[in-house]
Each structure stands twice: as structure tokens, then as C-alpha cells.
Amino acid sequence: MQQRPHAREADSAGARPPVEAIVDRGTDRLTVRLYDLVSSRTLAVIFPAMGVPASYYERFAVSLNEAGMAVAIADLRGTGNSTPKPSTRSRYGYDDLAADVGAVLETLAPQREGRRTILMGHSLGGQACIMHVARHPESVDGLVLIAVGLPYWRTYGRQRLGVYGVVQGISTVSSALRVWPGWGFGGRQARGVMQDWAYTGRHGLFPPHLRVEERLADITLPVLAISVDDDQYTPAPTMDFTVGKLTSAKVTRAHVSTADAGIPLDHFKWVKAGRAITALLRDWMPR
């Protein structure tokens, strides 16, 4: 793993700038931003939402540092500083995203040594984390899901038919153009990612070629599942549906309201609610 300081000055509170690490994936590369505390006993490894760069979570990373956790945030494949950028030549999908989680954890072995590792995912990043844990249940000490849920159309109440139409439309466009151009949703994405995402939206299942669905009930590690107010993409019922598949896991279900956070929330704004989230983490953290 190559490391270099990231081009950012320390903030007014004196926080150290992150270090950027490179994870070699052959012709591709993943980038990871490291926000570290030397004395921390816990490392949180975060995987972002679809189309969201790791840098977006910087304020949240600082909150976790202040709560005594070291933090690593990976750019998903094709997002932020990770490569390749999605194009008509891109062939990757959910299987590759799940494998990337494993590659990041393996590369972070020196930072993980002597620490417990908490895998943390937001939206699509959370799905990738679930898939990894289903395949490698002993690789981490706990799983935190924030605003994560399979976008199964039947879980959206009165909006379900509209959601079904959006899912079908994105699937059709990404198939026809051989890439998702990012029209109003998710940013530019590889066709395989969007086809797998659309399958979860139509069927409420991970695609069968991943061989993940049948392994979800075997996950036994502690899980903290956090939904937030006014989440336009993964409202609470989608999270309930998704974590309901983890029938053997020790799931702690939590919800953060606007009143709890003291600020307006939605699928993305929750990153500003660091104090409310870290309070839940401290209470839940595996001993």
C-alpha cells in the first residue's frame, strides 16, 4: 500500500489532514483516506454511498476521531479518486464491489493490527459490506449500516409503483447505453452495478449469481443498523426489510431523528449529525 499526505490543511480545531492510501487492484486502483489516532483501539472502515466520494465524509470522520476511533474511508470503484471511471467498457458489478471491500481490509492489515475493526457502510457501500461479511463473516468485529436498504419497490408504501418505474427505467437506460449516465441519480455508474442494483429493487434479493442471499442468515457478528429522518432513498422500512434477512446476527436497530441531531436530515445530510451517531456507536460498540 502506497501512502501520501492528502492536500488539505489541518482545520481550526487542529485535526490532522488525512493520509491517502492506494490499494492496487491490477489495472485498477482504490483510494483510501486515513484519519488516524495512534492510541485508538478501534478502526472504523467506511464505504460510501453510490457516487459519493470519500471526502464527503470528512466531517463524520473527525467526529469519530473525537470519539476515540481511527477511521479509513474508501472511494468505491470508479468514484472519487478510485479507478476506472465508469464507461461503456466497464464490466464490474456488485461482485467486484464486494471483493473490493476485502481488498481494502487486507491492505489495511498494518492499521488493523492490535485493533478491532468495525466495517461501516452507507447505502450502496453498506450493501457491499453486507456482501463481504456474508462471504467472510470472521473478517471484522462488527458491522454498522447507516441509511442502508435494498431498494425493494414493495417496501415504499404509496410510492412503490413510482419506485418500480424508476428502477425499471434506470435498468433499461443503463442496458441500452452500456453505462448509467447519472441522470438525476447516483452519478455516472458502470452498467453491471446498475443492473445488479435494479435486480435488488425488483426482487428484494441480491442477484443469484453472487451467491450471497443464502449466506445472510449465517452472519452472527454484532450489527448496528441506523436509519434517519427524511431519507428519500432508503427510508426506515427498506432498512427493516434488509436487516430482517440477518436472522442470526445480533442486530441493534436505531433511528436518528431531526430532533436527536438538532439539524435537518436526509439520505446524505446525516453525516453532519456526528454527535448523535457516535453516541449510538459508543453504546453499541462490541466490548
C-alpha positions as CSV (number, residue, x, y, z in Angstrom):
1,M,0.0,0.0,0.0
2,Q,1.4,3.4,-1.0
3,Q,0.6,6.3,1.2
4,R,0.8,10.1,0.7
5,P,-0.4,13.1,2.7
6,H,-3.7,14.5,1.3
7,A,-3.6,18.1,0.1
8,R,-5.6,19.6,3.0
9,E,-4.6,21.8,5.8
10,A,-5.4,20.9,9.3
11,D,-8.7,22.5,10.4
12,S,-9.1,25.2,13.1
13,A,-9.5,22.5,15.7
14,G,-6.1,21.2,15.0
15,A,-7.2,17.9,13.3
16,R,-4.5,16.2,11.3
17,P,-5.1,16.1,7.5
18,P,-5.8,12.6,6.2
19,V,-3.3,10.3,4.6
20,E,-4.3,8.9,1.2
21,A,-3.5,5.2,0.7
22,I,-3.6,3.4,-2.7
23,V,-5.0,-0.2,-3.0
24,D,-3.6,-1.9,-6.1
25,R,-6.3,-3.9,-8.0
26,G,-4.2,-4.8,-11.0
27,T,-5.2,-2.4,-13.8
28,D,-7.4,-0.5,-11.4
29,R,-6.8,1.2,-8.0
30,L,-8.8,2.1,-5.0
31,T,-8.0,5.1,-2.8
32,V,-8.5,5.2,1.0
33,R,-8.4,8.2,3.2
34,L,-6.9,7.5,6.7
35,Y,-7.9,9.6,9.7
36,D,-5.9,8.0,12.5
37,L,-5.4,8.2,16.2
38,V,-2.3,6.4,17.4
39,S,-3.9,5.4,20.7
40,S,-7.2,4.2,19.3
41,R,-8.3,0.6,19.9
42,T,-10.9,0.7,17.2
43,L,-10.7,1.2,13.4
44,A,-13.8,2.1,11.5
45,V,-13.6,1.3,7.8
46,I,-16.2,3.2,5.9
47,F,-17.6,2.6,2.4
48,P,-19.7,5.4,0.9
49,A,-23.0,5.7,-1.0
50,M,-23.3,5.4,-4.8
51,G,-21.5,8.2,-6.5
52,V,-20.4,9.9,-3.2
53,P,-16.6,10.5,-2.8
54,A,-14.8,9.6,0.4
55,S,-14.0,13.2,1.0
56,Y,-17.7,13.9,1.7
57,Y,-17.5,12.0,5.0
58,E,-14.6,14.1,6.4
59,R,-16.7,15.9,9.0
60,F,-18.1,12.5,10.1
61,A,-14.6,11.1,10.3
62,V,-13.5,13.9,12.5
63,S,-16.4,13.2,14.8
64,L,-15.4,9.5,15.0
65,N,-11.8,10.6,15.8
66,E,-13.0,12.8,18.6
67,A,-14.9,9.8,19.9
68,G,-11.7,7.8,20.0
69,M,-11.8,5.8,16.8
70,A,-9.3,5.6,13.9
71,V,-11.1,6.0,10.5
72,A,-10.4,4.8,7.0
73,I,-12.8,5.8,4.2
74,A,-12.5,4.1,0.8
75,D,-13.7,5.5,-2.5
76,L,-15.9,3.0,-4.2
77,R,-14.6,1.7,-7.5
78,G,-15.0,4.4,-10.2
79,T,-15.8,7.1,-7.7
80,G,-13.7,9.9,-6.2
81,N,-10.0,9.1,-6.8
82,S,-10.6,5.4,-7.4
83,T,-10.4,4.0,-10.9
84,P,-11.6,3.1,-13.5
85,K,-14.1,5.8,-14.2
86,P,-17.4,4.2,-15.4
87,S,-17.6,3.9,-19.1
88,T,-19.2,1.6,-21.8
89,R,-16.1,-0.6,-21.4
90,S,-16.7,-1.1,-17.6
91,R,-17.6,-4.7,-16.8
92,Y,-17.7,-4.6,-13.0
93,G,-20.7,-5.0,-10.7
94,Y,-21.7,-6.0,-7.2
95,D,-19.4,-8.9,-7.1
96,D,-16.4,-6.6,-7.7
97,L,-17.6,-4.1,-5.1
98,A,-17.8,-6.8,-2.5
99,A,-14.3,-8.1,-3.4
100,D,-13.0,-4.5,-3.2
101,V,-14.1,-4.4,0.5
102,G,-12.0,-7.5,1.1
103,A,-9.0,-5.9,-0.7
104,V,-9.2,-2.7,1.3
105,L,-9.4,-4.7,4.6
106,E,-6.4,-6.8,3.6
107,T,-4.4,-3.7,2.6
108,L,-5.2,-2.1,5.9
109,A,-3.8,-5.0,7.9
110,P,-1.0,-2.9,9.5
111,Q,-3.5,-0.4,10.7
112,R,-5.9,-3.1,11.9
113,E,-3.3,-5.0,13.9
114,G,-4.0,-4.8,17.6
115,R,-7.3,-3.0,17.0
116,R,-10.9,-4.2,16.5
117,T,-12.3,-3.5,13.0
118,I,-15.8,-2.1,12.6
119,L,-17.0,-2.2,9.0
120,M,-19.3,0.7,8.2
121,G,-21.3,1.3,5.1
122,H,-23.7,4.0,3.7
123,S,-26.3,3.0,1.1
124,L,-24.5,1.1,-1.7
125,G,-21.4,0.9,0.4
126,G,-23.5,-0.8,3.1
127,Q,-24.7,-3.3,0.6
128,A,-21.1,-4.0,-0.4
129,C,-20.2,-4.5,3.3
130,I,-23.1,-6.9,3.8
131,M,-22.0,-9.0,0.8
132,H,-18.4,-9.1,2.1
133,V,-19.5,-10.2,5.6
134,A,-21.8,-12.8,4.2
135,R,-18.7,-14.3,2.4
136,H,-16.1,-13.6,5.1
137,P,-18.0,-13.5,8.5
138,E,-14.9,-13.6,10.6
139,S,-13.0,-10.8,8.9
140,V,-14.3,-7.9,11.1
141,D,-15.6,-7.5,14.6
142,G,-18.8,-5.6,13.9
143,L,-20.9,-4.1,11.1
144,V,-22.6,-0.7,11.1
145,L,-25.2,0.2,8.4
146,I,-26.3,3.8,8.1
147,A,-29.1,4.6,5.6
148,V,-28.8,1.2,4.0
149,G,-31.6,-0.8,2.4
150,L,-32.2,-2.9,-0.6
151,P,-34.5,-0.6,-2.7
152,Y,-37.2,-3.2,-3.0
153,W,-40.2,-1.4,-4.5
154,R,-42.8,-3.1,-2.3
155,T,-41.3,-1.5,0.8
156,Y,-42.0,2.0,-0.3
157,G,-45.7,2.2,0.6
158,R,-47.7,4.6,-1.5
159,Q,-44.6,5.4,-3.6
160,R,-44.0,1.8,-4.5
161,L,-45.2,2.0,-8.1
162,G,-43.2,5.1,-8.8
163,V,-40.1,3.4,-7.3
164,Y,-40.7,0.4,-9.5
165,G,-40.9,2.6,-12.5
166,V,-37.6,4.4,-11.6
167,V,-35.9,1.1,-11.1
168,Q,-37.0,-0.3,-14.4
169,G,-36.1,3.0,-16.2
170,I,-32.6,3.0,-14.8
171,S,-32.2,-0.6,-15.7
172,T,-33.4,0.0,-19.3
173,V,-31.2,3.1,-19.9
174,S,-28.0,1.6,-18.4
175,S,-28.5,-1.5,-20.5
176,A,-29.2,0.4,-23.7
177,L,-26.3,2.9,-23.3
178,R,-24.0,0.3,-21.7
179,V,-23.4,2.8,-18.8
180,W,-25.6,4.8,-16.4
181,P,-25.0,8.4,-17.3
182,G,-26.1,9.6,-13.8
183,W,-29.3,11.4,-14.9
184,G,-30.6,12.7,-11.5
185,F,-29.5,9.6,-9.5
186,G,-26.2,8.1,-8.3
187,G,-23.8,9.8,-10.6
188,R,-22.2,8.0,-13.6
189,Q,-22.1,4.2,-12.9
190,A,-21.0,1.0,-14.6
191,R,-23.8,-0.9,-16.3
192,G,-23.1,-4.0,-14.1
193,V,-23.5,-2.1,-10.9
194,M,-26.9,-0.6,-12.0
195,Q,-28.2,-3.9,-13.3
196,D,-27.4,-5.6,-10.0
197,W,-28.9,-2.6,-8.1
198,A,-32.0,-2.8,-10.2
199,Y,-32.4,-6.6,-9.5
200,T,-32.4,-5.8,-5.8
201,G,-35.1,-3.2,-6.4
202,R,-37.3,-5.5,-8.4
203,H,-36.9,-8.7,-6.3
204,G,-35.8,-7.6,-2.9
205,L,-32.9,-10.1,-3.2
206,F,-29.2,-9.9,-4.0
207,P,-28.7,-11.2,-7.6
208,P,-28.4,-15.1,-7.5
209,H,-25.0,-15.1,-9.3
210,L,-23.5,-13.5,-6.2
211,R,-24.4,-16.5,-4.0
212,V,-24.9,-14.1,-1.1
213,E,-28.6,-14.3,-0.2
214,E,-28.4,-17.8,1.2
215,R,-25.5,-16.8,3.4
216,L,-27.1,-13.8,5.1
217,A,-28.7,-16.0,7.8
218,D,-25.3,-17.3,8.8
219,I,-24.0,-13.8,9.8
220,T,-23.6,-13.8,13.6
221,L,-21.5,-10.7,14.3
222,P,-22.9,-7.6,16.1
223,V,-24.7,-5.3,13.7
224,L,-25.8,-1.7,14.3
225,A,-28.5,-0.6,11.8
226,I,-29.2,3.2,11.8
227,S,-32.0,4.8,9.7
228,V,-32.5,8.6,9.7
229,D,-35.4,11.0,9.3
230,D,-36.5,12.2,5.8
231,D,-34.4,9.6,3.9
232,Q,-35.7,9.9,0.4
233,Y,-33.8,6.8,-0.9
234,T,-33.6,4.3,1.9
235,P,-36.5,5.1,4.3
236,A,-36.7,3.0,7.5
237,P,-38.9,0.2,6.0
238,T,-36.2,-0.6,3.5
239,M,-33.6,-1.0,6.3
240,D,-36.1,-3.1,8.3
241,F,-36.6,-5.3,5.3
242,T,-32.8,-5.7,4.7
243,V,-31.7,-6.4,8.2
244,G,-34.6,-8.8,8.6
245,K,-32.5,-11.1,6.5
246,L,-29.8,-11.2,9.1
247,T,-31.7,-13.7,11.3
248,S,-28.7,-15.0,13.2
249,A,-26.9,-11.6,13.8
250,K,-27.1,-9.6,16.9
251,V,-28.8,-6.6,15.3
252,T,-29.3,-3.4,17.2
253,R,-31.8,-1.2,15.4
254,A,-31.7,2.6,15.8
255,H,-33.2,5.6,14.3
256,V,-31.9,9.2,14.4
257,S,-34.5,11.9,14.2
258,T,-34.0,15.6,13.3
259,A,-34.7,16.3,16.9
260,D,-31.9,14.0,18.0
261,A,-29.5,15.5,15.6
262,G,-30.5,19.1,16.0
263,I,-30.3,19.6,12.2
264,P,-32.3,18.6,9.2
265,L,-31.5,15.1,8.0
266,D,-31.9,13.1,4.8
267,H,-30.1,10.3,3.0
268,F,-26.9,12.4,2.8
269,K,-27.2,15.2,5.5
270,W,-26.8,12.6,8.3
271,V,-23.0,13.0,8.0
272,K,-23.4,16.3,9.8
273,A,-25.0,14.5,12.8
274,G,-21.7,13.1,14.1
275,R,-22.5,13.5,17.8
276,A,-25.8,11.7,17.6
277,I,-24.3,8.8,15.5
278,T,-21.2,8.5,17.7
279,A,-23.4,8.3,20.8
280,L,-25.1,5.3,19.3
281,L,-21.8,3.8,18.4
282,R,-20.4,4.1,21.9
283,D,-23.4,2.4,23.4
284,W,-23.4,-0.4,20.8
285,M,-19.6,-1.0,20.5
286,P,-18.7,-4.6,21.0
287,R,-16.6,-5.0,24.2
